[in-house]
């Protein structure tokens, strides 16, 4: 059971005070070499994610084997200097940070998403303050977000891992960036959100599925996908694990409600900005989808930036609070509902699986072709090494690198 629990929390990234990523088996930090106080690290992590005190205690008990009373938890929070009512960041600093975010795809955020994103970065402000600043700095976007959304049918699920919803997202595909995602139907936790060169390859999709099964230590009771050929291997793997073909459901996209509904959120919060950005490159004759060199260069410069933004969107979504509604949905934070379903009176439907079963499926997959190297990637890496260039971490630096690589490939720049 202990091995399973560690696997189930493997998507959580703990950090030392020196910002070094940690694994639960570490005794010393590989970055600064100090002895790790896992009680402090775990309490600080869950507190900063916004979980309530009793929820923090449940996380510590279930996943870290640490049992403490509410009084002890409050004492430790005081000892660690963690307070709910923190000193608010100055209005000027909040305005500056929001203005910076409005230059990226975060310009699609509403005031609640912006407020949550700022808190996760350690920038503290009231919701009302963020709403006022956002309306002042982005009046057009604020008015657009007031529009009503269409009403969807009710969705019913008895607990986490009862059904995983998988689907591909193609809005950035004309520019070489395909996205694939999976959401848990009950908790609404994003299980993966990955940018790919293609989301139509069944081998690629089943590898994402198997990786998630390995991370969470088991497979769900059911998986729902559309009828695309890329989902055939996932259907086979799920049926093999559960020993029944009823464990996988094919259906139309309109019936894959959970993930299809979430794509509209992703577009509103992130991808619309990237769509407009790439459209501008096309209109300025800086990108031609028919030019393979430009397609490879665009992927080389931007895929890690886009993946980082998708990770941020996923983390923000999984820790934000979903309010009660008149529909039959459960209120709470997706991470909390997924890992601690008992707090909402629900049952976890994850079925534990042996590593050998996962390996059996992996061994049946075709290997990567040996005669198909990514020549474009190797060339651009060679150019960067010779010119002492670094990989970009934001869209502006990515655009500069893209233009440099294209001019070099066209013989307009000396390497």
Residue pairs with C-beta under 8 A, 6 or more apart in sequence:
2 65
3 217
4 217
4 218
4 352
5 62
5 63
5 217
6 24
6 63
7 214
7 215
7 216
7 217
8 63
8 215
8 216
8 217
8 339
8 350
9 24
9 63
9 339
10 215
10 216
11 215
11 216
12 45
13 21
14 21
14 22
14 23
14 24
14 41
14 42
14 45
15 21
15 22
15 41
15 45
16 22
16 29
16 31
16 32
16 34
16 36
16 41
17 32
18 29
18 31
18 32
19 31
20 29
20 30
20 31
20 32
22 29
22 36
22 41
24 38
26 36
27 35
27 36
28 34
28 35
28 36
29 36
38 64
39 60
39 64
39 66
39 76
40 76
40 80
42 59
42 60
42 64
42 66
43 56
43 60
43 73
43 76
43 77
43 80
43 82
44 80
44 82
46 55
46 56
46 59
46 60
47 56
47 77
47 82
48 82
48 120
49 120
49 319
49 333
49 335
50 116
50 119
50 319
50 321
50 333
51 59
51 333
51 336
53 70
53 73
53 74
54 70
54 343
55 336
55 340
55 343
56 73
57 68
57 70
57 73
58 340
58 343
59 339
59 340
60 66
60 67
60 68
61 67
62 339
62 340
63 339
68 76
77 83
86 124
87 124
88 124
88 125
88 126
88 129
89 97
89 118
89 123
89 124
89 125
91 125
91 129
91 133
93 123
94 118
94 123
94 125
94 129
94 130
94 133
95 133
95 137
97 118
97 121
97 123
98 114
98 118
98 130
98 133
98 134
98 137
99 137
101 107
101 109
101 114
101 117
102 137
102 138
104 273
104 309
104 394
104 395
105 269
105 270
105 271
105 272
105 273
105 274
105 309
106 114
106 117
106 269
106 270
106 273
107 138
107 141
107 273
108 141
108 268
108 269
108 270
108 272
108 273
109 117
109 134
109 269
110 134
110 145
111 127
111 130
111 131
111 134
111 135
112 127
112 320
113 269
113 316
113 320
114 130
114 134
115 125
115 127
115 130
115 131
116 316
116 319
116 320
117 312
117 316
118 124
118 125
118 130
120 315
120 316
120 319
134 141
134 142
135 142
145 268
152 257
152 261
153 257
154 327
154 328
155 185
155 257
155 258
155 327
155 328
155 329
156 328
157 163
157 185
157 186
158 186
158 346
158 347
158 349
159 186
159 341
159 346
159 347
159 348
159 349
160 184
160 186
160 187
160 189
160 337
160 338
160 341
160 346
160 348
160 349
160 350
161 184
161 186
161 216
161 218
161 220
161 221
161 348
161 349
161 350
162 185
162 186
162 220
162 221
162 222
162 349
163 184
163 185
163 186
163 220
163 221
163 222
163 223
163 224
163 249
163 258
164 182
164 183
164 184
164 185
164 191
164 212
164 220
164 222
164 223
164 224
165 182
165 183
165 184
165 185
165 223
165 224
165 225
165 256
165 257
165 258
165 259
166 180
166 181
166 182
166 205
166 209
166 223
166 224
166 225
166 231
166 234
166 259
167 180
167 181
167 182
167 225
167 226
167 253
167 256
167 259
167 260
167 263
168 178
168 179
168 180
168 181
168 199
168 200
168 205
168 228
168 230
169 178
169 179
169 180
169 181
169 199
169 263
169 266
169 271
170 178
170 179
170 199
171 179
171 267
171 271
171 275
172 178
172 179
172 195
172 271
172 274
172 275
172 278
172 306
173 199
174 278
174 289
175 278
175 287
175 289
175 295
175 298
176 197
176 289
176 295
176 298
176 299
177 195
177 196
177 197
177 274
177 299
177 302
177 303
177 306
178 195
178 196
178 197
178 198
178 199
178 200
179 193
179 194
179 195
179 196
179 199
179 266
179 271
179 310
180 192
180 193
180 194
180 196
180 199
180 204
180 205
180 208
181 190
181 192
181 193
181 194
181 259
181 262
181 263
181 266
182 190
182 191
182 192
182 208
182 209
182 212
182 259
183 189
183 190
183 191
183 258
183 259
183 262
184 191
184 220
184 334
184 338
185 224
185 258
186 330
186 337
186 341
186 346
187 330
187 332
187 334
187 335
187 337
187 338
187 341
188 258
188 262
188 322
188 334
188 337
189 318
189 334
189 335
189 337
189 338
190 262
190 314
190 317
190 318
190 334
191 212
191 216
192 208
192 211
192 212
193 310
193 311
193 313
193 314
194 208
194 307
194 310
195 303
195 306
195 307
195 310
196 204
197 299
198 204
199 205
199 230
200 228
200 229
200 230
201 230
202 229
202 230
202 231
202 232
202 233
202 234
203 233
203 365
203 366
204 230
205 230
205 231
205 233
205 234
206 233
206 234
206 236
206 237
206 361
206 365
207 365
209 223
209 234
209 237
209 238
210 237
210 358
210 361
210 362
213 219
213 241
213 353
213 358
214 355
214 358
216 350
217 350
217 352
217 353
218 350
218 351
218 352
218 353
219 238
219 241
219 242
219 350
219 351
219 353
220 238
220 349
220 350
220 351
221 242
221 247
221 349
221 351
222 238
222 247
222 248
222 249
223 234
223 235
223 238
223 247
223 248
223 249
224 248
224 249
224 251
224 255
224 256
225 231
225 234
225 235
225 248
225 249
225 250
225 251
225 256
226 250
226 251
226 252
226 253
226 256
227 250
227 251
227 252
231 250
233 365
234 248
235 245
235 248
235 250
237 361
238 247
238 248
239 245
239 247
239 248
240 357
240 360
240 361
241 247
241 351
241 353
241 357
242 351
253 260
254 260
265 317
266 313
269 313
270 309
270 310
270 313
274 306
277 395
278 287
278 298
281 287
281 298
282 288
282 289
286 402
286 403
286 406
287 294
287 298
288 294
289 295
292 376
293 376
293 406
293 409
294 406
296 374
296 376
296 377
296 380
297 376
297 380
297 402
297 405
297 406
297 409
298 402
300 376
300 377
300 380
300 405
301 392
301 398
301 399
301 401
301 402
301 405
302 395
302 398
302 402
304 391
305 392
305 393
305 394
305 395
305 398
308 393
317 334
318 333
318 334
318 335
319 333
319 334
319 335
320 333
320 334
321 331
321 332
321 333
322 329
322 330
322 331
322 332
322 333
322 334
323 331
324 331
325 331
330 337
330 344
330 346
332 343
332 344
336 343
337 343
337 344
337 346
341 347
341 348
379 409
380 405
383 389
383 405
383 408
383 415
384 390
384 391
384 401
386 415
387 404
387 415
389 401
389 404
391 401
392 398
392 400
392 401
404 413
407 413
408 415
